[in-house]
Amino acid sequence: MRSFRRMEDSELMTWKRRVARLAKIAVLNTACLSLIGCDYWPPALQSEIEMLRAELNDAWDDRQRLDQEAQDLRAQQTALQREVDEKTRLNAELQHRVAILTASSQRIAAPTGRPERPSERLPSPVTRGSYTLLQLRHPLTRGPRVVQLQRLLRQHGIPIGIDGLYGPTTAAAVRGFQRTHGLSADGIVGAATYRLLWRKEPMARLTRQLWLQYPPRNGQDVILLQRALRRAGYRLAVDGHFGKETEVAVTRFQQKRGIEPDGIVGPQTWNALHLGR
């Protein structure tokens, strides 16, 4: 029995030595394969590694895209900040100018520091042959001289409201009158302009100035204009509406007569139409 047990122990030891030797051989083979670069990973592990590599590449692409978007946003923010700074500077300049104009108007309006009574505002006499230089200013000029000027302009057929205020509308009417009578159209009412305004017989009488507007102007004066243009040789419908066809005829008539071809029927154009008749 003892001899049989010794034999089993001897065989067991022999098998243990063989297993240890095989394990060493496997480890050595694995190390050798790793050194020479041989892929010894199992298929499942290899597939998982490939998936991780793909996800890593996607993450790297996403990071590059996000970096580019962040760079673009920083550039846009810089441009917007530059625009805001420029508008802030312009606003500050505008406020400074408004403050200067306000201070100047206050000094001009109240030099004595006490309110002006209505009885103290005595208008200067307005007589024929005397004149006061009038032009567009800030603050706007107002008073009986401006009322007289506006009435004279209306007597010459220029449609203008009488409000006693020499504003942009009155200045435009003065420039039109000066241009019609061969003066320098500067909007400044001096001696030469006053002499022509005091004339008894204006060159042409207008109910109003006519030009292309939307909606188009209509009325009896438009009919008279269209008839006069037809007598001058221009073919157009006499419908009482100042449309594109009428504007083209007016412009061609002005070019033919040496008038500024602006399409506006003022005193000079009316006078040329009446003389042509």
Helices and strands as residue ranges (DSSP letters): H 2-35, H 43-109, G 118-120, E 141-142, H 144-155, E 165-166, H 168-180, H 191-197, H 220-231, H 244-257, H 267-276
